[in-house]
């Protein structure tokens, strides 16, 4: 029987999600997480591949607006998710057919970008995705590490609050930070609840979710941290850990006050945090970064779906006039020669960019994956060239383009999807 690919209907969702659990090893999601996934699913953007009455492949997308370099620009982006193929149907072109259908639909819907987090980073390069943002985990031994805090830290008031009741204040902090850090999605309705999912069965003996807010001089919330405490004991005494979920702040003093609070929690001797920005300021505050055990991994993979629209939507750090020769086998409408001209500055500050087809001689040669990797400003074109993935055809062009694409802060995916 031929396989059929079609848009999901509401009554198919449970079968579709059961298939996805099977594709990821067969361990059921916690009921609270499953229900939230169901509420956030955009049915019209969810695809299933069916072999008779059995779902054997899946892919979905969320309608995001993603922060990009430019000081305020939010670009429509498809948040690719729920991608899986049943073990019985691998190596039959199911994934390729899903990616083909999905990218065609994204293009038709007018979204210049597609982004995803990858369970296996090796999969998506062949579909034109590049690794555009990384994250770090830190595991800090607070018995050996001290924090250096800026002036004003002692003036910040900290208050323990109920995570749900404090949600509106915390969301205002998050929203204020989005434009300043590429890679952060503007929070769509319903997504704020994702950070609060806290079923007892998923805590692994840690405490219920806790939230502490930092308040400014006028009593307004200027930062927050959500965390768990996991008590533990050895013969020599307590050996507890603080597990940080997220920490955001609008100024250095509030940021430092929140970290210092986590360091000082009684009976806990380590602070563990995952998915932090690679340029997280805490790395400059610790007295011994070796005791912070920093580990880096890929976070956000990005694909240019509409190349000229995507390149025109972001800002550039220096004037630019360059002709790219772009290879894009999976989305051939992006392939060919493009001239990108831009003035310095972000879109919010009057910067402009134009990307048009040209017959002029190419100056840089690269694939759509390399442009995707460099798009958010965290991966330089120069570093990609050093790896042999970008080719300079006219001397001096690489330095000019690399400087223009580079950002002031590292891109960061602030939450998964």
VEXTORTI-644325 format. One record per residue (C-alpha): residue number from 1; residue in one letter; x, y, z. Coordinates in Angstrom, 2 decimals. Layout:
REM VEXTORTI-644325
NUM; a; X; Y; Z .
...
REM end
This chain:
REM VEXTORTI-644325
1; x; 0.00; 0.00; 0.00 .
2; x; 1.31; 3.45; -0.94 .
3; x; 2.16; 5.83; 1.89 .
4; x; -0.10; 8.86; 2.26 .
5; x; 1.04; 12.25; 3.60 .
6; x; -1.68; 14.56; 4.84 .
7; x; -2.44; 17.38; 7.26 .
8; x; -3.42; 16.19; 10.72 .
9; x; -7.01; 16.27; 11.97 .
10; x; -7.96; 16.76; 15.60 .
11; x; -9.17; 13.19; 16.09 .
12; x; -5.82; 11.83; 14.80 .
13; x; -3.65; 13.71; 17.29 .
14; x; -3.30; 10.95; 19.91 .
15; x; -2.32; 8.33; 17.32 .
16; x; 0.10; 10.82; 15.76 .
17; x; 1.71; 11.60; 19.12 .
18; x; 1.86; 7.93; 20.08 .
19; x; 3.85; 7.37; 16.89 .
20; x; 6.20; 10.20; 17.87 .
21; x; 6.85; 8.64; 21.28 .
22; x; 7.67; 5.36; 19.56 .
23; x; 10.06; 7.09; 17.16 .
24; x; 11.92; 8.56; 20.15 .
25; x; 12.33; 5.29; 21.99 .
26; x; 8.86; 4.43; 23.24 .
27; x; 8.99; 6.17; 26.63 .
28; x; 5.64; 7.95; 27.20 .
29; x; 5.67; 11.67; 27.91 .
30; x; 4.42; 12.79; 31.31 .
31; x; 0.69; 13.46; 31.10 .
32; x; 1.07; 17.18; 31.87 .
33; x; 3.64; 17.62; 29.10 .
34; x; 1.53; 15.64; 26.65 .
35; x; -1.52; 17.80; 27.31 .
36; x; 0.48; 21.00; 26.87 .
37; x; 1.92; 19.69; 23.58 .
38; x; -1.62; 18.97; 22.44 .
39; x; -2.82; 22.46; 23.30 .
40; x; 0.10; 24.09; 21.46 .
41; x; -0.08; 21.93; 18.33 .
42; x; -1.06; 23.85; 15.20 .
43; x; -3.07; 21.21; 13.35 .
44; x; -2.91; 22.93; 9.97 .
45; x; 0.89; 22.86; 10.20 .
46; x; 1.13; 19.24; 11.35 .
47; x; 1.82; 16.47; 8.85 .
48; x; 1.38; 12.73; 9.22 .
49; x; 2.53; 9.94; 6.95 .
50; x; 0.10; 7.01; 7.00 .
51; x; 0.49; 3.40; 6.01 .
52; x; -3.13; 2.35; 6.00 .
53; x; -4.42; 3.23; 9.47 .
54; x; -0.93; 3.41; 11.00 .
55; x; 0.96; 6.69; 11.44 .
56; x; 4.57; 6.08; 10.42 .
57; x; 5.94; 9.62; 10.04 .
58; x; 5.32; 13.05; 11.49 .
59; x; 6.42; 16.66; 11.28 .
60; x; 4.94; 19.87; 12.64 .
61; x; 5.67; 23.56; 12.89 .
62; x; 4.91; 26.42; 15.25 .
63; x; 4.33; 29.98; 14.06 .
64; x; 7.15; 31.90; 15.73 .
65; x; 8.60; 35.39; 15.47 .
66; x; 12.34; 35.16; 15.97 .
67; x; 14.70; 37.89; 17.12 .
68; x; 17.50; 38.52; 14.59 .
69; x; 20.45; 40.92; 14.53 .
70; x; 19.20; 44.43; 14.13 .
71; x; 18.05; 45.69; 17.51 .
72; x; 14.34; 45.00; 17.39 .
73; x; 13.63; 42.99; 14.27 .
74; x; 11.32; 39.99; 14.76 .
75; x; 11.16; 37.77; 11.70 .
76; x; 8.44; 35.16; 11.03 .
77; x; 9.94; 31.70; 11.44 .
78; x; 8.55; 28.20; 11.34 .
79; x; 9.55; 26.32; 14.48 .
80; x; 9.96; 22.81; 13.09 .
81; x; 9.01; 20.15; 15.62 .
82; x; 7.52; 16.68; 16.19 .
83; x; 9.70; 15.13; 13.47 .
84; x; 9.92; 11.35; 13.61 .
85; x; 9.80; 8.20; 11.50 .
86; x; 8.72; 4.79; 12.77 .
87; x; 11.50; 2.17; 13.01 .
88; x; 9.65; 0.01; 10.48 .
89; x; 9.69; 2.72; 7.81 .
90; x; 13.18; 4.16; 7.93 .
91; x; 15.33; 4.46; 4.80 .
92; x; 12.27; 4.66; 2.58 .
93; x; 12.34; 8.41; 1.94 .
94; x; 9.73; 9.27; 4.57 .
95; x; 11.79; 11.99; 6.24 .
96; x; 12.85; 13.51; 2.92 .
97; x; 9.24; 13.65; 1.73 .
98; x; 8.19; 15.34; 4.98 .
99; x; 10.97; 17.94; 4.73 .
100; x; 10.08; 18.58; 1.10 .
101; x; 6.39; 19.12; 1.84 .
102; x; 7.10; 21.18; 4.94 .
103; x; 9.60; 23.59; 3.36 .
104; x; 7.31; 24.08; 0.36 .
105; x; 4.46; 24.94; 2.75 .
106; x; 6.66; 27.31; 4.77 .
107; x; 7.69; 29.12; 1.61 .
108; x; 4.08; 29.38; 0.44 .
109; x; 3.14; 30.83; 3.83 .
110; x; 5.68; 33.64; 3.48 .
111; x; 8.02; 32.72; 6.34 .
112; x; 11.66; 33.49; 5.44 .
113; x; 13.13; 31.17; 8.09 .
114; x; 12.75; 27.68; 9.49 .
115; x; 14.36; 26.72; 12.80 .
116; x; 14.60; 23.54; 14.83 .
117; x; 16.35; 21.77; 17.68 .
118; x; 17.89; 18.49; 16.63 .
119; x; 17.87; 15.19; 18.48 .
120; x; 20.59; 14.16; 16.02 .
121; x; 22.49; 17.15; 14.55 .
122; x; 23.80; 15.08; 11.63 .
123; x; 20.33; 14.69; 10.13 .
124; x; 19.40; 18.19; 9.07 .
125; x; 22.46; 19.44; 7.23 .
126; x; 21.35; 17.66; 4.10 .
127; x; 18.14; 19.69; 4.15 .
128; x; 20.00; 23.00; 4.27 .
129; x; 19.99; 23.73; 8.01 .
130; x; 23.05; 25.22; 9.67 .
131; x; 23.86; 25.37; 13.38 .
132; x; 23.20; 29.04; 14.16 .
133; x; 23.20; 29.09; 17.97 .
134; x; 24.94; 27.13; 20.69 .
135; x; 24.36; 26.87; 24.42 .
136; x; 26.40; 25.98; 27.47 .
137; x; 25.73; 24.03; 30.62 .
138; x; 27.47; 24.96; 33.85 .
139; x; 27.97; 22.90; 36.99 .
140; x; 29.43; 25.22; 39.63 .
141; x; 31.05; 24.07; 42.85 .
142; x; 29.87; 26.85; 45.17 .
143; x; 32.22; 25.72; 47.95 .
144; x; 35.22; 26.70; 45.82 .
145; x; 33.85; 29.45; 43.59 .
146; x; 33.11; 33.02; 44.61 .
147; x; 31.08; 35.60; 42.70 .
148; x; 32.29; 39.08; 41.88 .
149; x; 29.19; 41.28; 41.80 .
150; x; 28.78; 44.82; 40.43 .
151; x; 27.85; 47.94; 42.43 .
152; x; 24.15; 48.10; 43.27 .
153; x; 23.73; 44.35; 43.82 .
154; x; 23.07; 44.85; 47.54 .
155; x; 20.25; 47.28; 46.72 .
156; x; 18.23; 44.68; 44.82 .
157; x; 15.33; 43.21; 46.79 .
158; x; 14.68; 39.48; 46.31 .
159; x; 11.35; 37.87; 47.03 .
160; x; 10.18; 34.25; 46.82 .
161; x; 6.90; 34.09; 44.92 .
162; x; 4.45; 31.54; 43.56 .
163; x; 5.61; 30.62; 40.01 .
164; x; 2.12; 30.90; 38.54 .
165; x; 1.11; 34.12; 40.29 .
166; x; 4.39; 35.79; 39.27 .
167; x; 4.07; 34.73; 35.64 .
168; x; 2.84; 38.10; 34.25 .
169; x; 5.76; 39.99; 35.85 .
170; x; 8.28; 37.43; 34.63 .
171; x; 6.84; 37.50; 31.12 .
172; x; 7.28; 41.29; 31.00 .
173; x; 10.97; 40.79; 31.79 .
174; x; 11.29; 38.13; 29.10 .
175; x; 9.53; 40.27; 26.49 .
176; x; 11.84; 43.20; 27.21 .
177; x; 14.90; 41.03; 26.53 .
178; x; 13.86; 39.39; 23.25 .
179; x; 14.92; 42.15; 20.87 .
180; x; 18.40; 42.38; 22.37 .
181; x; 19.42; 38.75; 21.84 .
182; x; 19.13; 37.03; 18.40 .
183; x; 17.60; 33.58; 18.46 .
184; x; 15.01; 34.29; 21.15 .
185; x; 11.40; 33.61; 20.11 .
186; x; 8.81; 36.18; 21.08 .
187; x; 6.49; 34.28; 23.39 .
188; x; 3.25; 33.29; 21.67 .
189; x; 0.05; 32.79; 23.74 .
190; x; 0.19; 29.58; 25.73 .
191; x; 3.96; 29.21; 25.55 .
192; x; 4.47; 30.98; 28.87 .
193; x; 2.95; 27.93; 30.59 .
194; x; 5.62; 25.62; 29.21 .
195; x; 8.14; 26.93; 31.74 .
196; x; 5.83; 26.01; 34.62 .
197; x; 5.18; 22.36; 33.81 .
198; x; 6.24; 20.61; 36.99 .
199; x; 4.69; 17.18; 37.53 .
200; x; 5.93; 15.45; 40.70 .
201; x; 6.81; 12.35; 38.70 .
202; x; 9.28; 14.37; 36.64 .
203; x; 11.29; 15.95; 39.46 .
204; x; 13.68; 13.05; 40.19 .
205; x; 13.47; 13.68; 43.94 .
206; x; 13.95; 17.45; 43.59 .
207; x; 11.70; 20.08; 45.14 .
208; x; 8.66; 21.58; 43.45 .
209; x; 9.47; 24.47; 41.12 .
210; x; 10.45; 27.63; 42.98 .
211; x; 10.62; 31.21; 41.74 .
212; x; 12.51; 34.20; 43.13 .
213; x; 12.06; 37.68; 41.66 .
214; x; 14.39; 40.67; 41.79 .
215; x; 12.78; 44.05; 42.38 .
216; x; 14.11; 47.49; 41.52 .
217; x; 13.95; 50.65; 43.62 .
218; x; 10.34; 51.28; 42.65 .
219; x; 9.22; 47.73; 43.47 .
220; x; 8.98; 46.65; 39.83 .
221; x; 10.17; 43.16; 38.89 .
222; x; 13.46; 43.43; 36.97 .
223; x; 14.53; 39.79; 37.01 .
224; x; 13.59; 36.29; 38.03 .
225; x; 14.97; 32.80; 38.48 .
226; x; 13.08; 29.50; 38.45 .
227; x; 14.78; 26.53; 40.03 .
228; x; 14.55; 23.26; 41.97 .
229; x; 16.55; 22.15; 44.99 .
230; x; 17.58; 18.51; 45.13 .
231; x; 18.59; 17.53; 48.68 .
232; x; 21.25; 14.88; 49.10 .
233; x; 23.35; 13.61; 51.97 .
234; x; 26.72; 11.95; 52.46 .
235; x; 28.46; 10.69; 55.58 .
236; x; 30.16; 14.08; 55.88 .
237; x; 26.89; 16.00; 55.67 .
238; x; 24.60; 17.62; 53.10 .
239; x; 25.40; 17.51; 49.39 .
240; x; 22.42; 19.25; 47.82 .
241; x; 22.19; 20.71; 44.31 .
242; x; 20.35; 23.71; 42.90 .
243; x; 18.94; 22.97; 39.45 .
244; x; 18.38; 26.22; 37.60 .
245; x; 15.66; 26.23; 34.97 .
246; x; 15.91; 29.82; 33.83 .
247; x; 17.29; 33.16; 34.98 .
248; x; 16.58; 36.49; 33.29 .
249; x; 17.31; 40.06; 34.39 .
250; x; 17.12; 43.55; 32.94 .
251; x; 20.31; 44.93; 34.51 .
252; x; 23.63; 43.63; 35.86 .
253; x; 22.78; 44.24; 39.53 .
254; x; 19.58; 42.20; 39.39 .
255; x; 21.34; 39.48; 37.41 .
256; x; 24.14; 39.25; 39.98 .
257; x; 21.72; 39.31; 42.92 .
258; x; 19.83; 36.32; 41.53 .
259; x; 23.00; 34.29; 40.96 .
260; x; 24.28; 35.15; 44.42 .
261; x; 20.97; 34.00; 45.89 .
262; x; 21.35; 30.61; 44.15 .
263; x; 24.92; 30.29; 45.42 .
264; x; 23.81; 30.93; 49.01 .
265; x; 20.93; 28.45; 49.30 .
266; x; 21.44; 26.41; 52.47 .
267; x; 22.56; 22.77; 52.28 .
268; x; 23.30; 22.99; 48.55 .
269; x; 26.88; 22.98; 47.31 .
270; x; 26.44; 22.99; 43.54 .
271; x; 24.44; 25.04; 41.05 .
272; x; 23.62; 23.32; 37.78 .
273; x; 22.23; 25.15; 34.79 .
274; x; 21.59; 23.96; 31.26 .
275; x; 20.95; 25.76; 27.98 .
276; x; 22.58; 29.07; 28.94 .
277; x; 24.00; 31.56; 26.39 .
278; x; 27.61; 30.88; 25.42 .
279; x; 28.46; 34.44; 26.54 .
280; x; 26.49; 34.21; 29.79 .
281; x; 27.80; 36.95; 32.13 .
282; x; 28.10; 34.51; 35.02 .
283; x; 31.21; 33.12; 33.31 .
284; x; 32.87; 36.50; 33.96 .
285; x; 31.65; 36.69; 37.55 .
286; x; 33.00; 33.39; 38.86 .
287; x; 36.39; 33.36; 40.55 .
288; x; 37.43; 30.06; 38.93 .
289; x; 35.78; 29.20; 35.62 .
290; x; 37.37; 25.73; 35.69 .
291; x; 35.20; 24.93; 38.70 .
292; x; 32.17; 25.93; 36.63 .
293; x; 32.61; 22.90; 34.32 .
294; x; 31.36; 24.63; 31.18 .
295; x; 30.18; 22.41; 28.31 .
296; x; 28.97; 23.61; 24.92 .
297; x; 26.52; 21.99; 22.53 .
298; x; 24.42; 22.87; 19.52 .
299; x; 21.07; 24.53; 20.25 .
300; x; 19.29; 26.13; 17.28 .
301; x; 19.52; 24.99; 13.66 .
302; x; 18.36; 27.52; 11.08 .
303; x; 17.44; 27.38; 7.41 .
304; x; 16.90; 30.25; 4.99 .
305; x; 13.65; 29.41; 3.22 .
306; x; 13.38; 32.70; 1.32 .
307; x; 17.00; 33.78; 1.02 .
308; x; 16.59; 37.41; -0.12 .
309; x; 13.77; 38.13; 2.34 .
310; x; 15.77; 36.63; 5.20 .
311; x; 18.94; 38.57; 4.42 .
312; x; 17.00; 41.82; 4.03 .
313; x; 15.22; 41.31; 7.37 .
314; x; 18.30; 41.47; 9.62 .
315; x; 20.73; 44.27; 10.43 .
316; x; 24.47; 44.31; 9.75 .
317; x; 27.37; 45.48; 11.87 .
318; x; 29.30; 47.12; 9.01 .
319; x; 28.59; 48.35; 5.47 .
320; x; 28.47; 45.49; 3.00 .
321; x; 28.47; 44.98; -0.74 .
322; x; 29.13; 41.38; -1.72 .
323; x; 28.11; 38.87; -4.38 .
324; x; 27.40; 35.36; -3.10 .
325; x; 27.31; 32.19; -5.16 .
326; x; 24.88; 30.02; -3.20 .
327; x; 24.41; 26.27; -3.50 .
328; x; 21.00; 25.01; -2.38 .
329; x; 20.01; 21.64; -3.76 .
330; x; 16.99; 21.10; -1.54 .
331; x; 15.44; 24.56; -2.09 .
332; x; 16.70; 25.42; -5.59 .
333; x; 14.86; 28.75; -5.66 .
334; x; 17.62; 30.03; -3.36 .
335; x; 20.46; 28.78; -5.54 .
336; x; 22.50; 31.06; -7.76 .
337; x; 24.19; 34.41; -7.55 .
338; x; 22.97; 37.11; -5.16 .
339; x; 24.19; 40.63; -4.47 .
340; x; 23.74; 41.74; -0.87 .
341; x; 24.23; 45.41; -0.06 .
342; x; 23.66; 46.84; 3.41 .
343; x; 24.31; 49.93; 5.43 .
344; x; 25.68; 49.57; 8.94 .
345; x; 23.23; 49.43; 11.81 .
346; x; 20.17; 47.51; 12.82 .
347; x; 16.74; 47.75; 11.29 .
348; x; 15.55; 49.67; 14.33 .
349; x; 18.35; 52.20; 13.86 .
350; x; 17.77; 52.96; 10.20 .
351; x; 19.99; 50.28; 8.69 .
352; x; 18.87; 48.95; 5.32 .
353; x; 19.68; 45.89; 3.25 .
354; x; 18.94; 44.77; -0.31 .
355; x; 19.44; 41.27; -1.75 .
356; x; 18.83; 40.75; -5.47 .
357; x; 19.86; 38.33; -8.18 .
358; x; 22.84; 39.43; -10.22 .
359; x; 25.03; 38.40; -13.11 .
360; x; 28.12; 40.01; -11.58 .
361; x; 31.11; 37.79; -10.76 .
362; x; 30.79; 35.89; -7.50 .
363; x; 33.04; 36.98; -4.60 .
364; x; 32.12; 34.38; -1.96 .
365; x; 30.95; 30.83; -2.55 .
366; x; 28.98; 28.88; 0.07 .
367; x; 25.90; 26.77; 0.64 .
368; x; 22.58; 27.72; 2.17 .
369; x; 23.64; 25.80; 5.29 .
370; x; 26.61; 28.11; 5.85 .
371; x; 24.39; 31.18; 5.43 .
372; x; 22.00; 29.67; 7.96 .
373; x; 24.84; 29.09; 10.43 .
374; x; 26.06; 32.68; 10.09 .
375; x; 22.62; 34.31; 9.98 .
376; x; 22.19; 35.08; 13.69 .
377; x; 25.69; 36.50; 14.04 .
378; x; 27.17; 33.91; 16.37 .
379; x; 29.09; 31.87; 13.80 .
380; x; 31.46; 33.90; 11.63 .
381; x; 31.90; 33.42; 7.93 .
382; x; 35.65; 33.59; 8.55 .
383; x; 35.51; 30.55; 10.86 .
384; x; 33.47; 28.65; 8.30 .
385; x; 36.01; 29.57; 5.63 .
386; x; 38.80; 28.25; 7.85 .
387; x; 36.92; 24.94; 7.92 .
388; x; 36.72; 24.94; 4.12 .
389; x; 32.99; 25.60; 4.04 .
390; x; 33.15; 29.14; 2.57 .
391; x; 35.37; 29.97; -0.41 .
392; x; 36.68; 33.48; -1.03 .
393; x; 36.81; 34.31; -4.74 .
394; x; 37.92; 37.95; -4.43 .
395; x; 40.56; 38.91; -1.88 .
396; x; 39.26; 41.00; 1.04 .
397; x; 35.62; 40.04; 0.60 .
398; x; 35.61; 37.44; 3.37 .
399; x; 36.75; 39.86; 6.08 .
400; x; 34.21; 42.47; 4.99 .
401; x; 31.30; 40.02; 4.95 .
402; x; 32.32; 38.26; 8.17 .
403; x; 32.46; 41.55; 10.09 .
404; x; 29.10; 42.65; 8.73 .
405; x; 27.33; 39.40; 9.67 .
406; x; 28.85; 39.12; 13.17 .
407; x; 26.75; 40.19; 16.15 .
408; x; 27.55; 41.92; 19.44 .
409; x; 25.99; 39.21; 21.60 .
410; x; 25.81; 35.48; 21.05 .
411; x; 22.52; 34.18; 19.71 .
412; x; 20.56; 32.07; 22.16 .
413; x; 17.51; 29.86; 22.04 .
414; x; 15.77; 30.73; 25.29 .
415; x; 13.39; 27.74; 25.33 .
416; x; 12.92; 24.51; 23.46 .
417; x; 10.00; 23.58; 21.24 .
REM end
